[in-house]
Amino acid sequence: MTTSRLPIDPSTHLPSIQTAGELSSFLQSAVADEEAMLVGDGLSTLAAQIESIATGAKANLGRDEMASSLMDLLTLLRAHRALVIGLSPAWRGLYEYATYLNALNNFRVMIGQWLLEGEPDGGFSASFADFDLVAWRTLGEGMLLIDMYDQWREQERKGEVRNESALGELDDSRARKVRHWWDRLRG
């Protein structure tokens, strides 16, 4: 049986994190290298902003205060996404990498929708009630990515990695094709 570095909830016997502080503690214990530290720091920053927004939503802050906080979160998400995209090929070979990138993108889109769908009375739509759910899911995906990367590094250190993925290793012709496709997609 493997042990978890996360606190265990006595009622469910599953790992759990309930606050940004607990998340920060986990991330500090999971640092495998400089890139992992950067991703962890980014997650900690996102968690603090998310917790601030959730607190404001519970206190029924007005649309202007919430919109400002959400715009700040969008800025943080964009910067964090750029960091994740720039990670070394070892990260891109992990299944969790694509999942986390997708979660970041979905979260950014949802925040944009919430900002555009403001209610006439100055509030946000009912879909904003899902903020905590989507935010913690995104943070959870990031934590999982760091944990899996940490495990991969440990296996590599011990010489146990057998089937390395070639996803992160593109030859020049394939890289040019991908860039061309990406440029066409972006318009």
C-alpha positions, 0 to 999 in steps of 0.5 A: 500500500502506498502512502500519501503525502496528502492529509487523509480525511478520517471519514472517507480515508481519502487524501484531501486538501481544503485550503490554499495553505494545505495546498501550499504545504503539499506543493512544497513537499512535492518539489522535484526540480526547478520546473516543478517548483515553478509549477507549484508556485504558480498553483499556490498563487492561483489557489490564493486568488481562487480562495479570495474570490470564493470568500468574496462570492460568499460575502456577496460582493458586488459585480465590480469587486468580483469582476476585478478579482476575476480579471486578476485571476484570468491574468494569473491563469494566462501566465501560468498556462504559458509556464506550463506550455513552456515546460520541458519535454519530460512533462509533455510525455505525461498523460496528466500534462494534457489533462491539466492544460485542458483544465486550465483552458476550460477554467479560463473560458468559464471565467470569461463567460462569467464576466460576460454573463453578468446579471442586470442586478450586478451579480453573476449567473447561477453558473458562477455557483460552480466556481469552487468546483471548477477551481478545485478541479483545476488545482487538483489536476495541477497537483496530480501533474506535479505528483506524477512528474515527481514519481516519474523522476524518482523512477528515472533516478532509480533506472526503472523507466522503460517505455519513455514516451516520444511525445516530447521529442519531435524531429524538425520536420514534425515540429515544423508541421505542428507549428504550421498547423498551430498557426493556421488554427490560430488564424 
